[in-house]
Amino acid sequence: MFGITPSRKRERQNGGIAPRQSGYPIARLRHELDNMFNEFFQSLPGIFEREGVADQFWGFDMEDAGKEIVVRAEAPGFEAKDFDIQISGNLLTIHAEHKTETQDKGAERPTSEKHFVRLQRSITLPAGIDPDKIEAKYHNGVLEVHVPKTPEAQGKRIEIK
């Protein structure tokens, strides 16, 4: 994945890669540092990838409940004020930002940590929604957006004779 320095390697007879014998301690140190960097960067998904990768970590579901569309987004650790929900035509966009800052002034060396989480997801709703009656609730880490359908879009049950 990542390497901190370019290295020259040669093939062993059994197909593996062996460090150069003349600089073995340095090559071993370089190998250990490369492994450390690889492990560190593998634990940070999305930093070196395209925008929107955070969506794969955000539980998101849309359900047609007959008279309304219910969109559920799992977002634990947020508060209701952290969300911005907008609708434009049939496109529903949910944006959430949460910032926290912790300080430990009582320690020998005072520390301060800042955490910033941003999630955004847009979803296309089916035609026939009533944007003026949309309601959103956030409870126990789950955001629910209820999008009512217009009477024409709800459909009509046809009895079979």
C-alpha positions, 0 to 999 in steps of 0.5 A: 500500500504505502512505503516510506522509502523506495527499496531495492528487493531481490527474489529469493529462490523460493519466490519470496522477497529478501532484503539486501544483505549488506544493509540488513538492519536498515532494511529490517527497520524500513520493513517494520516502518512500512508495515506500521504505516500500512496498518495505520492507513488501513484503519482509516477508511475513506481518507484516500478514496473518492468523496462519498465513501462515508456512505457505506458506513451510514445505515440508510433505508427507504421503505414504501409504507403505502401512504408515505415513504419512510427514510431511516438513517442510522446516525448514533452520536448526533443530536437533532440540531446536527441535521440539515434536511432539504428537498428539491423536487424529488431529491431528498438530501440529508446532511449531518455534522457533529463537532466535539472538543475535549480538553484535559487541563488537569494532566501533566501535559494538557491535551485537547482533541477535536473530532469532526464527523460529516455525513451526507446522503441524497436519495431520489424519491418516487413521483407524487410526494407532498413536500409541504407535509414532510416530518422528521424525527430523531430518536435513539440514534435513528433519524426517520423522515416521513414523506407523505404521498399525494392521494393520486400517488397512493394508488387504489386497490382493485377488487377482483371479481 
